[in-house]
Structures are given as C-alpha cells and as structure tokens.
C-alpha cells in the first residue's frame, strides 16, 4: 500500500517517472545552460512546474536532511522541488522551523542558481523571515558579485512590497539600477512595477531620479502598466 506521503526514495522515483527528454531539451535552451550563459551546465529532467507542485503535495513532510539531498542534486527540477517543499514548510511552520529553513536556505544558496529557483522561493523564505527583523543582509547580497545573491535581494523585497513597505526595496533598487546583468534589470523593473501598483507616486519619484540612466529593460518593465502617453514620455526622455 502506498503511503499518503512520499519517502525520499519515492520522491526520486516520481521525478524519474515524470522525466521528458523533449521537454528537457527545450528547458536546456530556455534557461540558458550553454557555455558562458547564466545557467551553464545545469541539467534538466524535463518536468514542468505544475507537475512538480503535485509532487510537493506528496512530499511536504520530508525531513530537512532529505530536502537538502534534493537541493544539492545536479538536476534542476530536484532543486526546484526542494525549494517548493521548503516554501510550503515555511508557511506552515512555527518560528523555530522557519528560522531553521531560512538559515539552511542561506547556507545552501550556491545551489539556488537560476532565476526560477530564486523567484519561487526568496520572497517567502528570505522576505518572510526578515519581516519585522533586521534586513542588513539584503544590502550585503545586493552588493554581492554573485548574480543570484543580487536577484535574491530584489525578490525578497516582494514580501515587503505586498505588505506596503517600500523603503528597503527602493534602496536596493538604487544600488542595482546600474547593474550590468539583464536578469537584474528585469527583476528591479518588476519590483518597481509592483511598488507602482500600490503607490504610483513612490515609483515615479524613483523613476524621475534614475530613468534616463537606467537600463532600457529595467525601465520598460517598470512602466509596463503606465498609460500609453505616460509610457512614451518616459521612453523618449520627456518626463
């Protein structure tokens, strides 16, 4: 009889069963795994996110050690599954469990090495843990030479933004508004757009100060929801 919750062995068997070589080939290109690209060397089984989320529901009681075993796997989907399990456990956990997940997340952050892994976990685990606590670590991450540390710093602030707290997000945006990486341009632009949904004046105050010098991708993401006339004014430098 199959148990209601998977063991680690059963989780790994489910991942192998769901593997799809055709999808894997597509994901290898989509996540830029070629030489010199941001996901260089990453390996994909070829499992889409909705399928992984179904496995999460059967694996949410895995131990910390078992989740870390998945997070240190060479397979991208195994690492994503591990992070989604942690997100689920963090949301349902008490303060002690949340701190354990947060600290393990930071300790193993070198395995969180693509944008989807960051985006689906950092807002809840880093942002959620730091809500009401000292956030200086985010500024250390924003100044990091590691691309994924910087993206984590941005994405963590989404938790604050959803709670109408924009100050640290905007400070991190200032640090990163001249970043050299396109994935940071997109993340900061997205962050500014989310602030603008809640406080248009806060977003425009930032944009008026930096928009002429910020990367075009960042600006386009930030003003995506502006009325067309206002959007064109920013794109043409007429604000």
VEXKE-353423 format. One record per atom (N, C-alpha, C): x, y, z; residue in one letter. Coordinates in nm, 4 decimals. Example, Ala and Ser with C-alpha at 12.3 -4.5 7.8 and 13.67 -1.06 7.14 Angstrom:
<rs>
          x          y          z   res
     1.3190    -0.5690     0.7800     A
     1.2300    -0.4500     0.7800     A
     1.3200    -0.3300     0.7800     A
     1.2850    -0.2250     0.7080     S
     1.3670    -0.1060     0.7140     S
     1.2900     0.0030     0.7870     S
</rs>
This chain:
<rs>
          x          y          z   res
     0.0845    -0.1204     0.0000     X
     0.0000     0.0000     0.0000     X
     0.0875     0.1246     0.0000     X
     0.0608     0.2188    -0.0888     X
     0.1399     0.3406    -0.0984     X
     0.1008     0.4358     0.0139     X
     0.1984     0.4903     0.0852     X
     0.1711     0.5829     0.1952     X
     0.1196     0.7151     0.1399     X
     0.0512     0.7920     0.2280     X
    -0.0062     0.9189     0.1856     X
     0.1012     1.0236     0.1584     X
     0.2172     1.0057     0.2201     X
     0.3286     1.0964     0.1968     X
     0.4499     1.0178     0.1487     X
     0.5171     1.0711     0.0467     X
     0.6316     1.0031    -0.0126     X
     0.7524     1.0035     0.0800     X
     0.8290     0.8973     0.0735     X
     0.9640     0.8966     0.1267     X
     1.0560     0.9602     0.0226     X
     1.1799     0.9849     0.0598     X
     1.2751     1.0414    -0.0360     X
     1.2929     0.9489    -0.1557     X
     1.2977     0.8189    -0.1313     X
     1.3118     0.7230    -0.2418     X
     1.1935     0.7342    -0.3376     X
     1.0735     0.7481    -0.2820     X
     0.9541     0.7603    -0.3663     X
     0.9525     0.8924    -0.4420     X
     1.0011     0.9983    -0.3795     X
     1.0107     1.1275    -0.4474     X
     1.1032     1.1162    -0.5682     X
     1.2192     1.0572    -0.5480     X
     1.3146     1.0428    -0.6578     X
     1.2576     0.9554    -0.7699     X
     1.1827     0.8520    -0.7324     X
     1.1204     0.7662    -0.8326     X
     1.0155     0.8441    -0.9122     X
     0.9386     0.9302    -0.8435     X
     0.8379     1.0114    -0.9114     X
     0.9027     1.1088    -1.0086     X
     1.0146     1.1670    -0.9691     X
     1.0859     1.2587    -1.0575     X
     1.1370     1.1871    -1.1819     X
     1.1901     1.0692    -1.1635     X
     1.2389     0.9919    -1.2777     X
     1.1240     0.9526    -1.3700     X
     1.0100     0.9176    -1.3113     X
     0.8945     0.8744    -1.3906     X
     0.8384     0.9888    -1.4754     X
     0.8438     1.1111    -1.4228     X
     0.7867     1.2270    -1.4916     X
     0.8836     1.2892    -1.5936     X
     1.0050     1.2418    -1.5995     X
     1.1049     1.2997    -1.6895     X
     1.0607     1.2901    -1.8348     X
     1.0904     1.3954    -1.9112     X
     1.0509     1.4021    -2.0524     X
     1.1674     1.4602    -2.1321     X
     1.2369     1.3776    -2.2085     X
     1.3554     1.4259    -2.2818     X
     1.3274     1.5422    -2.3763     X
     1.2119     1.5428    -2.4409     X
     1.1785     1.6515    -2.5328     X
     1.1641     1.7836    -2.4568     X
     1.0934     1.7796    -2.3435     X
     1.0789     1.8995    -2.2614     X
     1.2138     1.9409    -2.2042     X
     1.2948     1.8452    -2.1668     X
     1.4279     1.8751    -2.1123     X
     1.5114     1.9519    -2.2131     X
     1.5055     1.9120    -2.3386     X
     1.5823     1.9796    -2.4429     X
     1.5389     2.1253    -2.4559     X
     1.4079     2.1487    -2.4510     X
     1.3573     2.2860    -2.4573     X
     1.4041     2.3667    -2.3366     X
     1.3941     2.3085    -2.2169     X
     1.4307     2.3810    -2.0946     X
     1.5797     2.4115    -2.0891     X
     1.6614     2.3226    -2.1458     X
     1.8062     2.3473    -2.1503     X
     1.8348     2.4793    -2.2215     X
     1.7600     2.5060    -2.3301     X
     1.7784     2.6309    -2.4035     X
     1.7123     2.7481    -2.3352     X
     1.5917     2.7274    -2.2827     X
     1.5152     2.8354    -2.2199     X
     1.5892     2.8929    -2.0994     X
     1.6543     2.8064    -2.0236     X
     1.7244     2.8514    -1.9039     X
     1.8740     2.8749    -1.9269     X
     1.9114     2.8901    -2.0525     X
     2.0463     2.9361    -2.0890     X
     2.1568     2.8542    -2.0218     X
     2.1651     2.7272    -2.0595     X
     2.2604     2.6371    -1.9953     X
     2.3887     2.6165    -2.0765     X
     2.4033     2.6903    -2.1861     X
     2.5215     2.6742    -2.2700     X
     2.6455     2.7380    -2.2104     X
     2.7622     2.7145    -2.2707     X
     2.8878     2.7712    -2.2214     X
     2.8821     2.9239    -2.2122     X
     2.9187     2.9767    -2.0970     X
     2.9215     3.1207    -2.0770     X
     2.7875     3.1836    -2.0443     X
     2.6786     3.1041    -2.0494     X
     2.5472     3.1573    -2.0165     X
     2.5204     3.1457    -1.8664     X
     2.4158     3.2144    -1.8189     X
     2.3960     3.2227    -1.6741     X
     2.3637     3.0870    -1.6098     X
     2.3061     2.9929    -1.6871     X
     2.2749     2.8611    -1.6321     X
     2.3696     2.7534    -1.6797     X
     2.4904     2.7918    -1.7124     X
     2.5868     2.6983    -1.7721     X
     2.5960     2.5672    -1.6937     X
     2.5786     2.4570    -1.7671     X
     2.5987     2.3247    -1.7102     X
     2.4796     2.2668    -1.6355     X
     2.3710     2.3432    -1.6192     X
     2.2562     2.2914    -1.5466     X
     2.1924     2.1765    -1.6253     X
     2.1375     2.0801    -1.5517     X
     2.0777     1.9611    -1.6124     X
     1.9283     1.9583    -1.5831     X
     1.8504     1.9225    -1.6838     X
     1.7055     1.9194    -1.6698     X
     1.6511     1.7799    -1.6971     X
     1.5538     1.7418    -1.6150     X
     1.4827     1.6157    -1.6390     X
     1.3723     1.6357    -1.7431     X
     1.3180     1.7581    -1.7503     X
     1.2084     1.7862    -1.8415     X
     1.0728     1.7758    -1.7747     X
     1.0615     1.8327    -1.6524     X
     0.9348     1.8281    -1.5773     X
     0.8862     1.9710    -1.5590     X
     0.7613     1.9962    -1.5951     X
     0.7068     2.1306    -1.5822     X
     0.6630     2.1597    -1.4388     X
     0.6536     2.2878    -1.4065     X
     0.6266     2.3306    -1.2688     X
     0.4962     2.2738    -1.2129     X
     0.3842     2.2729    -1.2851     X
     0.2618     2.2161    -1.2261     X
     0.2777     2.0708    -1.1808     X
     0.3560     1.9946    -1.2536     X
     0.3805     1.8549    -1.2151     X
     0.4640     1.8504    -1.0877     X
     0.5638     1.9359    -1.0804     X
     0.6470     1.9411    -0.9598     X
     0.5625     1.9805    -0.8387     X
     0.4707     2.0740    -0.8568     X
     0.3843     2.1158    -0.7452     X
     0.2968     1.9993    -0.6967     X
     0.2568     1.9105    -0.7874     X
     0.1801     1.7934    -0.7455     X
     0.2647     1.7011    -0.6583     X
     0.3923     1.6905    -0.6925     X
     0.4815     1.6079    -0.6113     X
     0.5024     1.6721    -0.4743     X
     0.5089     1.8053    -0.4705     X
     0.5248     1.8758    -0.3415     X
     0.4165     1.8319    -0.2438     X
     0.2936     1.8202    -0.2906     X
     0.1828     1.7842    -0.2009     X
     0.2022     1.6471    -0.1371     X
     0.2779     1.5614    -0.2039     X
     0.3051     1.4274    -0.1502     X
     0.4393     1.4200    -0.0773     X
     0.5132     1.5330    -0.0764     X
     0.6492     1.5304    -0.0205     X
     0.6712     1.6378     0.0861     X
     0.5644     1.7029     0.1297     X
     0.5785     1.8190     0.2171     X
     0.6269     1.7844     0.3570     X
     0.6285     1.6573     0.3910     X
     0.6747     1.6174     0.5243     X
     0.8167     1.5610     0.5239     X
     0.8864     1.5757     0.4141     X
     1.0254     1.5297     0.4121     X
     1.1076     1.6024     0.5174     X
     1.2059     1.5340     0.5712     X
     1.2932     1.5938     0.6726     X
     1.3854     1.6978     0.6103     X
     1.4453     1.7793     0.6947     X
     1.5428     1.8783     0.6484     X
     1.6539     1.8104     0.5699     X
     1.7028     1.6984     0.6190     X
     1.8120     1.6275     0.5530     X
     1.7713     1.5796     0.4138     X
     1.6478     1.5312     0.4020     X
     1.6000     1.4832     0.2714     X
     1.5820     1.5985     0.1729     X
     1.5308     1.7120     0.2224     X
     1.5143     1.8278     0.1341     X
     1.6500     1.8763     0.0858     X
     1.7466     1.8810     0.1748     X
     1.8817     1.9231     0.1360     X
     1.9410     1.8265     0.0339     X
     1.9100     1.6977     0.0472     X
     1.9568     1.5996    -0.0520     X
     1.9042     1.6343    -0.1909     X
     1.7790     1.6770    -0.1982     X
     1.7221     1.7192    -0.3270     X
     1.7838     1.8507    -0.3743     X
     1.8074     1.9425    -0.2810     X
     1.8602     2.0739    -0.3179     X
     2.0029     2.0660    -0.3702     X
     2.0764     1.9650    -0.3297     X
     2.2151     1.9502    -0.3753     X
     2.2266     1.8585    -0.4975     X
     2.1134     1.8227    -0.5557     X
     2.1117     1.7383    -0.6760     X
     2.1626     1.8168    -0.7972     X
     2.2231     1.7493    -0.8934     X
     2.2616     1.8170    -1.0184     X
     2.1417     1.8481    -1.1075     X
     2.0237     1.7918    -1.0767     X
     1.9056     1.8115    -1.1593     X
     1.8281     1.9342    -1.1139     X
     1.7970     2.0214    -1.2075     X
     1.7274     2.1466    -1.1793     X
     1.5925     2.1229    -1.1110     X
     1.5147     2.0291    -1.1624     X
     1.3815     2.0042    -1.1072     X
     1.3873     1.9514    -0.9647     X
     1.4915     1.8748    -0.9317     X
     1.5069     1.8275    -0.7937     X
     1.5272     1.9463    -0.6996     X
     1.6089     2.0426    -0.7440     X
     1.6351     2.1600    -0.6606     X
     1.5093     2.2459    -0.6474     X
     1.4344     2.2591    -0.7577     X
     1.3102     2.3347    -0.7514     X
     1.2110     2.2670    -0.6570     X
     1.2005     2.1376    -0.6651     X
     1.1118     2.0649    -0.5752     X
     1.1513     2.0891    -0.4299     X
     1.2808     2.0814    -0.4009     X
     1.3286     2.1045    -0.2643     X
     1.2862     2.2424    -0.2141     X
     1.3033     2.3429    -0.2980     X
     1.2701     2.4795    -0.2575     X
     1.1203     2.4977    -0.2374     X
     1.0390     2.4366    -0.3225     X
     0.8940     2.4477    -0.3073     X
     0.8456     2.3735    -0.1820     X
     0.9126     2.2651    -0.1478     X
     0.8815     2.1977    -0.0207     X
     0.9139     2.2900     0.0960     X
     1.0307     2.3550     0.0902     X
     1.0669     2.4486     0.1971     X
     0.9686     2.5642     0.2067     X
     0.9250     2.6168     0.0930     X
     0.8255     2.7246     0.0951     X
     0.6991     2.6775     0.1670     X
     0.6528     2.5587     0.1327     X
     0.5330     2.5028     0.1958     X
     0.5550     2.4832     0.3465     X
     0.6708     2.4290     0.3829     X
     0.7010     2.4054     0.5241     X
     0.7183     2.5369     0.5999     X
     0.7762     2.6366     0.5343     X
     0.7955     2.7669     0.5975     X
     0.6605     2.8307     0.6287     X
     0.5694     2.8285     0.5324     X
     0.4386     2.8910     0.5511     X
     0.3628     2.8242     0.6668     X
     0.3748     2.6930     0.6778     X
     0.3004     2.6188     0.7792     X
     0.3755     2.6057     0.9119     X
     0.5061     2.6419     0.9117     X
     0.5885     2.6158     1.0283     X
     0.5780     2.7207     1.1373     X
     0.6265     2.6842     1.2571     X
     0.6358     2.7811     1.3660     X
     0.7656     2.8606     1.3520     X
     0.7902     2.9540     1.4420     X
     0.9065     3.0420     1.4300     X
     1.0381     2.9642     1.4296     X
     1.0466     2.8605     1.5097     X
     1.1692     2.7798     1.5140     X
     1.1935     2.7088     1.3817     X
     1.0880     2.6512     1.3244     X
     1.1005     2.5822     1.1957     X
     1.1346     2.6814     1.0847     X
     1.0742     2.7986     1.0886     X
     1.1021     2.8999     0.9873     X
     1.2477     2.9448     0.9932     X
     1.3002     2.9635     1.1127     X
     1.4401     3.0056     1.1238     X
     1.5336     2.8965     1.0710     X
     1.5024     2.7718     1.0995     X
     1.5854     2.6610     1.0521     X
     1.5872     2.6566     0.8993     X
     1.4704     2.6750     0.8371     X
     1.4630     2.6750     0.6904     X
     1.5389     2.7944     0.6335     X
     1.5185     2.9118     0.6914     X
     1.5869     3.0328     0.6438     X
     1.7381     3.0161     0.6488     X
     1.7893     2.9685     0.7592     X
     1.9352     2.9548     0.7731     X
     1.9902     2.8460     0.6828     X
     1.9169     2.7391     0.6643     X
     1.9603     2.6335     0.5715     X
     1.9565     2.6839     0.4279     X
     1.8570     2.7638     0.3967     X
     1.8440     2.8240     0.2639     X
     1.9673     2.9085     0.2317     X
     2.0070     2.9934     0.3247     X
     2.1248     3.0774     0.3015     X
     2.2516     2.9927     0.2938     X
     2.2601     2.8923     0.3798     X
     2.3791     2.8064     0.3819     X
     2.3969     2.7309     0.2505     X
     2.2854     2.6943     0.1865     X
     2.2900     2.6177     0.0619     X
     2.2573     2.7044    -0.0602     X
     2.2695     2.8348    -0.0459     X
     2.2248     2.9253    -0.1525     X
     2.3033     2.9083    -0.2825     X
     2.4242     2.8512    -0.2768     X
     2.5007     2.8309    -0.4004     X
     2.4347     2.7259    -0.4909     X
     2.3377     2.6506    -0.4371     X
     2.2623     2.5560    -0.5191     X
     2.1362     2.6203    -0.5779     X
     2.1071     2.7440    -0.5352     X
     1.9882     2.8159    -0.5839     X
     2.0370     2.9071    -0.6949     X
     2.0556     2.8496    -0.8125     X
     2.1392     2.9111    -0.9146     X
     2.0703     2.9290    -1.0499     X
     1.9422     2.9624    -1.0452     X
     1.8740     3.0063    -1.1667     X
     1.7566     3.0922    -1.1239     X
     1.7048     3.1714    -1.2172     X
     1.6068     3.2732    -1.1777     X
     1.4773     3.2156    -1.1257     X
     1.4326     3.1025    -1.1801     X
     1.3071     3.0453    -1.1308     X
     1.3215     2.9914    -0.9896     X
     1.4387     2.9366    -0.9591     X
     1.4646     2.8863    -0.8241     X
     1.4599     3.0008    -0.7226     X
     1.5188     3.1133    -0.7605     X
     1.5169     3.2320    -0.6742     X
     1.3753     3.2872    -0.6622     X
     1.3101     3.3066    -0.7752     X
     1.1829     3.3790    -0.7766     X
     1.0721     3.3057    -0.7021     X
     1.0764     3.1726    -0.7031     X
     0.9708     3.0945    -0.6389     X
     0.9978     3.0668    -0.4911     X
     1.1108     3.1131    -0.4401     X
     1.1437     3.0821    -0.3008     X
     1.1868     3.2021    -0.2172     X
     1.2615     3.2951    -0.2747     X
     1.3170     3.4059    -0.1963     X
     1.2115     3.4972    -0.1336     X
     1.1026     3.5310    -0.2041     X
     1.0046     3.6191    -0.1390     X
     0.9507     3.5618    -0.0087     X
     0.9170     3.4329    -0.0090     X
     0.8602     3.3709     0.1110     X
     0.9656     3.3433     0.2168     X
     1.0762     3.2800     0.1786     X
     1.1720     3.2330     0.2788     X
     1.2612     3.3462     0.3307     X
     1.3182     3.4264     0.2413     X
     1.4021     3.5369     0.2883     X
     1.3148     3.6540     0.3320     X
     1.2263     3.6980     0.2439     X
     1.1404     3.8114     0.2772     X
     1.0531     3.7841     0.3976     X
     0.9916     3.6658     0.3992     X
     0.9033     3.6312     0.5103     X
     0.9764     3.6248     0.6421     X
     1.0969     3.5684     0.6409     X
     1.1729     3.5596     0.7660     X
     1.2177     3.6974     0.8146     X
     1.2583     3.7831     0.7220     X
     1.3128     3.9141     0.7603     X
     1.2043     4.0172     0.7934     X
     1.0794     3.9848     0.7667     X
     0.9709     4.0767     0.8020     X
     0.9727     4.0993     0.9537     X
     0.9920     4.2235     0.9937     X
     0.9993     4.2553     1.1356     X
     1.1359     4.2327     1.1972     X
     1.2360     4.1983     1.1140     X
     1.3717     4.1759     1.1640     X
     1.4704     4.2675     1.0909     X
     1.5937     4.2650     1.1363     X
     1.6999     4.3420     1.0703     X
     1.7208     4.2898     0.9287     X
     1.7301     4.3801     0.8317     X
     1.7387     4.3413     0.6905     X
     1.8748     4.3725     0.6277     X
     1.9742     4.3966     0.7095     X
     2.1046     4.4377     0.6559     X
     2.1638     4.3336     0.5613     X
     2.1292     4.2057     0.5814     X
     2.1824     4.1013     0.4932     X
     2.1407     4.1245     0.3481     X
     2.0244     4.1850     0.3263     X
     1.9798     4.2101     0.1886     X
     2.0717     4.3084     0.1177     X
     2.1255     4.4037     0.1909     X
     2.2149     4.5018     0.1300     X
     2.3514     4.4390     0.1017     X
     2.3943     4.3455     0.1865     X
     2.5159     4.2688     0.1572     X
     2.4959     4.1887     0.0293     X
     2.3797     4.1267     0.0157     X
     2.3501     4.0471    -0.1039     X
     2.3408     4.1356    -0.2279     X
     2.2854     4.2556    -0.2122     X
     2.2721     4.3468    -0.3264     X
     2.4074     4.3903    -0.3801     X
     2.5094     4.3923    -0.2937     X
     2.6442     4.4310    -0.3359     X
     2.7295     4.3102    -0.3754     X
     2.6729     4.1904    -0.3678     X
     2.7483     4.0682    -0.3970     X
     2.7905     4.0626    -0.5438     X
     2.9014     3.9937    -0.5693     X
     2.9443     3.9685    -0.7071     X
     2.8628     3.8559    -0.7708     X
     2.7888     3.7817    -0.6886     X
     2.7115     3.6687    -0.7378     X
     2.5744     3.7152    -0.7868     X
     2.5439     3.6856    -0.9123     X
     2.4187     3.7265    -0.9739     X
     2.2976     3.6819    -0.8929     X
     2.3004     3.5579    -0.8451     X
     2.1825     3.5034    -0.7768     X
     2.1639     3.5653    -0.6395     X
     2.2719     3.6008    -0.5728     X
     2.2588     3.6743    -0.4463     X
     2.1865     3.8067    -0.4698     X
     2.2253     3.8757    -0.5761     X
     2.1636     4.0056    -0.6052     X
     2.0161     3.9891    -0.6402     X
     1.9849     3.8859    -0.7179     X
     1.8441     3.8648    -0.7517     X
     1.7635     3.8272    -0.6264     X
     1.8227     3.7491    -0.5373     X
     1.7550     3.7178    -0.4114     X
     1.7243     3.8442    -0.3318     X
     1.8190     3.9368    -0.3299     X
     1.7973     4.0616    -0.2565     X
     1.6757     4.1351    -0.3095     X
     1.6618     4.1389    -0.4416     X
     1.5463     4.2058    -0.5022     X
     1.4177     4.1296    -0.4724     X
     1.4182     3.9993    -0.4995     X
     1.2951     3.9214    -0.4856     X
     1.2486     3.9121    -0.3409     X
     1.3402     3.9137    -0.2471     X
     1.2991     3.9107    -0.1064     X
     1.2111     4.0293    -0.0713     X
     1.2359     4.1431    -0.1358     X
     1.1585     4.2634    -0.1031     X
     1.0135     4.2547    -0.1495     X
     0.9811     4.1578    -0.2341     X
     0.8422     4.1442    -0.2784     X
     0.7502     4.1142    -0.1595     X
     0.8016     4.0450    -0.0600     X
     0.7213     4.0198     0.0601     X
     0.6880     4.1517     0.1284     X
     0.7866     4.2409     0.1368     X
     0.7641     4.3714     0.2000     X
     0.6669     4.4550     0.1166     X
     0.6877     4.4521    -0.0153     X
     0.6025     4.5312    -0.1044     X
     0.4562     4.4896    -0.0905     X
     0.4326     4.3591    -0.0823     X
     0.2943     4.3103    -0.0676     X
     0.2323     4.3551     0.0643     X
     0.3173     4.3949     0.1576     X
     0.2697     4.4479     0.2854     X
     0.2858     4.6002     0.2925     X
     0.2967     4.6626     0.1741     X
     0.3022     4.8090     0.1607     X
     0.4210     4.8722     0.2324     X
     0.5328     4.8028     0.2311     X
     0.6581     4.8532     0.2877     X
     0.7575     4.8611     0.1714     X
     0.7889     4.9829     0.1270     X
     0.8667     5.0008     0.0039     X
     1.0087     5.0527     0.0257     X
     1.0396     5.0997     0.1445     X
     1.1640     5.1745     0.1663     X
     1.2883     5.0937     0.1305     X
     1.2997     4.9717     0.1825     X
     1.4198     4.8921     0.1546     X
     1.4240     4.8447     0.0104     X
     1.3087     4.8175    -0.0476     X
     1.3048     4.7795    -0.1891     X
     1.3617     4.8912    -0.2753     X
     1.3234     5.0135    -0.2463     X
     1.3720     5.1269    -0.3253     X
     1.5213     5.1511    -0.3022     X
     1.5687     5.1283    -0.1807     X
     1.7125     5.1423    -0.1538     X
     1.7924     5.0381    -0.2319     X
     1.7412     4.9161    -0.2365     X
     1.8082     4.8114    -0.3138     X
     1.7994     4.8427    -0.4627     X
     1.6876     4.8988    -0.5045     X
     1.6761     4.9429    -0.6436     X
     1.7805     5.0469    -0.6790     X
     1.8108     5.1359    -0.5865     X
     1.9152     5.2370    -0.6090     X
     2.0517     5.1713    -0.6266     X
     2.0806     5.0716    -0.5454     X
     2.2089     5.0008    -0.5553     X
     2.2220     4.9323    -0.6914     X
     2.1126     4.8750    -0.7391     X
     2.1175     4.7875    -0.8566     X
     2.0704     4.8528    -0.9864     X
     2.0328     4.9804    -0.9820     X
     1.9787     5.0416    -1.1033     X
     2.0826     5.0563    -1.2148     X
     2.2099     5.0417    -1.1813     X
     2.3133     5.0439    -1.2858     X
     2.3831     4.9081    -1.2990     X
     2.3194     4.8017    -1.2516     X
     2.3769     4.6670    -1.2597     X
     2.3998     4.6275    -1.4064     X
     2.4952     4.5400    -1.4286     X
     2.5315     4.5019    -1.5654     X
     2.4514     4.3835    -1.6193     X
     2.3775     4.3126    -1.5326     X
     2.3109     4.1888    -1.5746     X
     2.1644     4.2112    -1.6115     X
     2.1248     4.1560    -1.7259     X
     1.9874     4.1710    -1.7724     X
     1.8865     4.1117    -1.6743     X
     1.9232     4.0018    -1.6081     X
     1.8310     3.9402    -1.5130     X
     1.8063     4.0287    -1.3909     X
     1.9002     4.1169    -1.3608     X
     1.8795     4.2136    -1.2530     X
     1.7969     4.3307    -1.3051     X
     1.8201     4.3709    -1.4289     X
     1.7388     4.4781    -1.4886     X
     1.5905     4.4383    -1.4839     X
     1.5601     4.3156    -1.5233     X
     1.4219     4.2687    -1.5232     X
     1.3654     4.2636    -1.3820     X
     1.4454     4.2141    -1.2874     X
     1.3975     4.1996    -1.1500     X
     1.3680     4.3350    -1.0867     X
     1.4572     4.4321    -1.1052     X
     1.4358     4.5644    -1.0466     X
     1.3171     4.6334    -1.1140     X
     1.3062     4.6208    -1.2449     X
     1.1918     4.6788    -1.3140     X
     1.0606     4.6190    -1.2657     X
     1.0590     4.4899    -1.2480     X
     0.9414     4.4194    -1.1962     X
     0.9078     4.4696    -1.0556     X
     1.0116     4.4828    -0.9726     X
     0.9942     4.5330    -0.8363     X
     0.9312     4.6726    -0.8362     X
     0.9827     4.7608    -0.9228     X
     0.9291     4.8969    -0.9310     X
     0.7842     4.8955    -0.9779     X
     0.7535     4.8091    -1.0727     X
     0.6156     4.7970    -1.1214     X
     0.5217     4.7546    -1.0086     X
     0.5671     4.6606    -0.9232     X
     0.4845     4.6150    -0.8118     X
     0.4632     4.7265    -0.7091     X
     0.5674     4.8064    -0.6868     X
     0.5513     4.9218    -0.5976     X
     0.4494     5.0192    -0.6572     X
     0.4611     5.0425    -0.7871     X
     0.3726     5.1365    -0.8543     X
     0.2266     5.0971    -0.8487     X
     0.1973     4.9672    -0.8431     X
     0.0584     4.9223    -0.8310     X
    -0.0038     4.9723    -0.7015     X
     0.0817     4.9867    -0.5993     X
     0.0337     5.0231    -0.4660     X
     0.0554     5.1700    -0.4330     X
     0.1636     5.2257    -0.4876     X
     0.1974     5.3653    -0.4587     X
     0.2617     5.4263    -0.5829     X
     0.1818     5.4723    -0.6779     X
     0.2363     5.5283    -0.8024     X
     0.3345     5.6430    -0.7785     X
     0.3099     5.7239    -0.6778     X
     0.3993     5.8373    -0.6511     X
     0.5376     5.7892    -0.6085     X
     0.5444     5.6820    -0.5306     X
     0.6741     5.6282    -0.4873     X
     0.7540     5.5776    -0.6067     X
     0.6866     5.5085    -0.6976     X
     0.7558     5.4594    -0.8162     X
     0.8033     5.5743    -0.9038     X
     0.7177     5.6708    -0.9284     X
     0.7556     5.7809    -1.0178     X
     0.8637     5.8681    -0.9571     X
     0.8657     5.8822    -0.8260     X
     0.9726     5.9581    -0.7614     X
     1.1080     5.8925    -0.7887     X
     1.1115     5.7594    -0.7822     X
     1.2333     5.6844    -0.8134     X
     1.2686     5.7004    -0.9608     X
     1.1708     5.6825    -1.0465     X
     1.1965     5.6876    -1.1903     X
     1.2473     5.8240    -1.2349     X
     1.1891     5.9298    -1.1843     X
     1.2312     6.0639    -1.2255     X
     1.3778     6.0894    -1.1918     X
     1.4244     6.0230    -1.0875     X
     1.5641     6.0403    -1.0462     X
     1.6602     5.9584    -1.1322     X
     1.6149     5.8409    -1.1773     X
     1.7086     5.7469    -1.2392     X
     1.6743     5.7054    -1.3829     X
     1.5554     5.7352    -1.4328     X
     1.5112     5.6680    -1.5547     X
     1.5974     5.6982    -1.6770     X
     1.6575     5.8155    -1.6841     X
     1.7371     5.8481    -1.8026     X
     1.8659     5.7666    -1.8108     X
     1.9113     5.7164    -1.6979     X
     2.0371     5.6411    -1.6949     X
     2.0175     5.4911    -1.6759     X
     1.8982     5.4489    -1.6301     X
     1.8805     5.3066    -1.6016     X
     1.8716     5.2259    -1.7314     X
     1.9049     5.0974    -1.7250     X
     1.8968     5.0122    -1.8443     X
     1.7560     5.0129    -1.9028     X
     1.7488     5.0054    -2.0347     X
     1.6201     5.0154    -2.1039     X
     1.5236     4.9050    -2.0601     X
     1.5747     4.7838    -2.0417     X
     1.4893     4.6731    -1.9998     X
     1.4258     4.7023    -1.8646     X
     1.5047     4.7539    -1.7728     X
     1.4534     4.7882    -1.6402     X
     1.3408     4.8909    -1.6505     X
     1.3642     4.9932    -1.7315     X
     1.2632     5.0976    -1.7480     X
     1.1359     5.0406    -1.8103     X
     1.1501     4.9595    -1.9135     X
     1.0317     4.9046    -1.9808     X
     0.9481     4.8195    -1.8852     X
     1.0129     4.7386    -1.8054     X
     0.9390     4.6590    -1.7068     X
     0.8688     4.7504    -1.6061     X
     0.9386     4.8544    -1.5605     X
     0.8839     4.9423    -1.4573     X
     0.7600     5.0179    -1.5039     X
     0.7577     5.0560    -1.6313     X
     0.6483     5.1417    -1.6809     X
     0.5474     5.0639    -1.7643     X
     0.5553     4.9331    -1.7596     X
     0.4726     4.8480    -1.8458     X
     0.3228     4.8775    -1.8318     X
     0.2777     4.9112    -1.7134     X
     0.1346     4.9324    -1.6886     X
     0.0949     5.0804    -1.6926     X
     0.1878     5.1678    -1.7289     X
     0.1555     5.3095    -1.7380     X
     0.0609     5.3351    -1.8558     X
    -0.0198     5.4397    -1.8486     X
    -0.0953     5.4811    -1.9675     X
     0.0014     5.5059    -2.0830     X
    -0.0407     5.4757    -2.2040     X
     0.0497     5.4797    -2.3193     X
     0.1197     5.6139    -2.3351     X
     0.0495     5.7216    -2.3168     X
     0.1117     5.8536    -2.3326     X
     0.2223     5.8754    -2.2301     X
     0.1961     5.8342    -2.1056     X
     0.2970     5.8493    -1.9998     X
     0.4158     5.7567    -2.0250     X
     0.3869     5.6366    -2.0713     X
     0.4929     5.5406    -2.1006     X
     0.5848     5.5937    -2.2102     X
     0.5271     5.6490    -2.3154     X
     0.6067     5.7021    -2.4255     X
     0.6908     5.8211    -2.3802     X
     0.6363     5.9022    -2.2902     X
     0.7117     6.0163    -2.2383     X
     0.8383     5.9696    -2.1678     X
     0.8276     5.8630    -2.0900     X
     0.9478     5.8080    -2.0235     X
     1.0451     5.7510    -2.1264     X
     0.9947     5.6772    -2.2237     X
     1.0818     5.6142    -2.3228     X
     1.1555     5.7185    -2.4075     X
     1.0933     5.8335    -2.4266     X
     1.1546     5.9396    -2.5072     X
     1.2306     6.0411    -2.4222     X
     1.2362     6.0176    -2.2904     X
     1.3098     6.1092    -2.2029     X
     1.2455     6.2436    -2.1854     X
     1.1131     6.2484    -2.1864     X
     1.0403     6.3756    -2.1839     X
     0.9722     6.4030    -2.0505     X
     1.0001     6.3237    -1.9500     X
     0.9345     6.3443    -1.8208     X
     1.0094     6.4484    -1.7392     X
</rs>
